[in-house]
Amino acid sequence: MCRVSRELSNVIRRDVLTGRAKFGVSDDGKELYQVAMARAIKNGDWRADYYRGHTLLLALEIASVEDILAQLYADAKEDPFSVGRSMVGHHATPFVDHDGNWLDHLAGFNISSATSPTAGQMARGLGLAFASKKYRSGEGLPSGFSDNGNEIAWTEIGDASTSEGVFWETLNAAGVLQVPMITTVVDDGFGISVPVEKQTTKGSISKALAGLKEEKGETGGIEIHHVHGWDYPALTALYPSLASRVRATHRAAVVHLTQLTQPNGHSTSGSHERYKSKERLAWEKEFDCLVQFRHWMIATGVAEASDLDEIDKRAKKEVMAARKNAWDRLNNRLKKRRNELVALFPTSDPSIEIYNKYKEAINRLDMPNISELIDEMRRLRLQLGQTPLLPQLQEWLRDARRELKTDMGSHLLSETPKSPVRLPALPPKTEEGQPTVPAYELLQKYFTAKFENNPALYAFGEDVGHIGDVNQGFAGLQLKFGEDRIFDTGIREWSIVGQAMGMSMRGLRPIVEIQYLDYIFYALPLLTDDIATLRWRTGGTQACPLIVRTRGHRLEGIWHSGSYLAPLINSLRGIHLCVPRNMTQAAGMYNTLLQGDDPAIVIEVLNGYRLHETVPQNLTDFRVPLGVPECLRPGTDLTIVTYGACVKICLEAAELLASRGIDAEVIDVQTLMPFDLEHRLADHLSRTNRLLIVDEDAPGGTSAFIRQQILEVQEGYQHLDGAVKTLTAAMHRPPYGDDGDYAGKPQVMDVVEASFEVVEF
Ligand SMILES: Cc1ncc(C[n+]2csc(CCOP(=O)(O)OP(=O)(O)O)c2C)c(N)n1
């Protein structure tokens, strides 16, 4: 297996250097530990690794050499890990089907889709391990996900990447939480060209981590081991025994593997001879784990040198045969499509010369990717000028573009019957004269009923457990449902959300709290790189339906105003972004999201918790649909589009405008992503012909997004009788204090005056 893996690494390198593929990174020098690890892995376990690690897949027979090469060649039809969307080395196994049903997670080893940003996998791994803990202690949880919490989350990380903050944050949390997570640090002495001495204190991550180690007489630490990555007996002695301990005790562990090598260098982006000394390179040759393994096998009589030579030859043959299959399969498919296209070309036509020129160009293509065929056809269409492309070629072009779009872009959000976007509105039921309650009490009632009905629901974050969140939405709920369901965490946004991500991948439904919107940026790497892309980058075979609950808008001060949403809109395509104007709307959105299978962020209005609202009689069932704006005040003179805390301001402004004879309609977009799926806003604009967009994001932020959606996507420009205005916060961050707020954010009078400008234009 080791030899097959090494040959595969060599092929990956060669295929990149000879132009068959664009980028290669692989396992050379890091095979042996994975074979030892394979012995300790059980069905139901999870992996959160980095951009290497095909040896383990081969050892566990989860994937074939052809599968791995299909990813290298970006073969969208055959790459089982990422449908041609990720570079080689980013593995994944399916754990949800295309109807949105969970597969049996206990049937095999589960690989959570790997990402390139180094160390990011740590936070997800923490969550996968944490889910085991919940399955061991929880009651009434769904089956098919866990065998009493016995599953280990195996995380792997390169030595240089341990310098990232999230590595430390996660290991600290793993110690605090006591979760079954084994982190292997794969130490080859370098992070591309930078040696470990320049990366890690004392040049050793196991030494640097020593304070986390559980010493005799202590509880609450983690196990730390140090082994040479070429030492097969030590590796096989360590992994299985460590795994049984971690399964039983749920105590996390780190395995620091040193003296690993990179026979082919870090990746295909450069050669390591440039930065490694001659001595180091000579040492690497000798201490290559497979060379050492060979010495050991011969010395212990496990095999003769000639047997091993024979194995080497067989491995080479096997990999070369697989390479041929993977390449031929792709090439034959591409050539078949090319031939089908060429067969549609005319043999006689007034423009035959032009057609023939393109036919020849297409026939000359060495590797006729669909994008190249499409591009040639678009150029042909351009060159034909006034003459339309023949109908059969037009049809081909339309179908091919559709296919490419689907191959590359499907599954950004759920496309299953469980998609929350499919859920229609179910209006709240209230009666005349029903008393109102402070909004935080409405949330308490809401979450209490939800937690009673669904044992898989969890809520956690900073100050969520004991005091029930800083705004009391969960007050008293920990007492009622216990610390296991509603609990506090450390101040560590990235890994808090990672905890939720891993749980949600294993059938649990976490509502994880970021205390204030301003601090979500500490979790942004995970949200943007991992959560937002998970479903898309696995072609819909993995999902993480978690909800991030946070609060923002309308408080004061640089770091408590919660205004900036554009960075989220820009970076979180793949996550729903809900901006309820009050807590009733928030509850309706939670209802929709909890019935669905997508991740979402809900930003509650910070200064809304003490306002009074009526509790709907169908509080836990009514649904606010995603992507449907609501018109809160009809009007004929202009349309004011806004969301969140600004809704209240705009409604007040509309009253003042009415007193001066201007009839403004006010529309709450409700969810920024998805945005107005039925294009209702353009329809409103067609009646008022004037548009003002109000929010408290920076100029050119969310208001620019809304403008682009209405004017460009919905073609609202056709209905305009005047200039469109966006009223936003100031360029600087919102200062603290009344004057700062007045100068920094749109006020009622700003909306009134901006409306006059729009109407009088
Ligand atoms: C967050 C982040 N920063 C930088 C990079 C670019 N990069 C890719 S691999 C690498 C070195 C990683 O070294 P190490 O963690 O030791 O793992 P190795 O590749 O040596 O196994 C760097 C800097 C990245 N992928 N992610």
The ligand as an ORCA input file, in Angstrom:
! r2SCAN-3c Opt
* xyz 1 1
  C      -3.965     29.938      5.962
  C      -2.966     29.590      4.888
  N      -1.843     30.305      4.773
  C      -0.952     30.003      3.802
  C      -1.164     28.956      2.954
  C      -0.148     28.629      1.841
  N       0.520     27.355      2.197
  C       0.127     26.199      1.683
  S       0.924     24.929      2.313
  C       1.887     25.905      3.292
  C       2.906     25.292      4.204
  C       2.297     24.371      5.186
  O       3.288     23.673      5.846
  P       2.950     22.570      6.911
  O       1.813     22.994      7.741
  O       4.173     22.204      7.624
  O       2.404     21.351      6.058
  P       3.130     20.544      4.902
  O       2.580     21.067      3.616
  O       4.593     20.750      5.043
  O       2.728     19.126      5.114
  C       1.552     27.230      3.102
  C       2.212     28.360      3.785
  C      -2.372     28.230      3.116
  N      -2.689     27.204      2.334
  N      -3.229     28.548      4.103
*
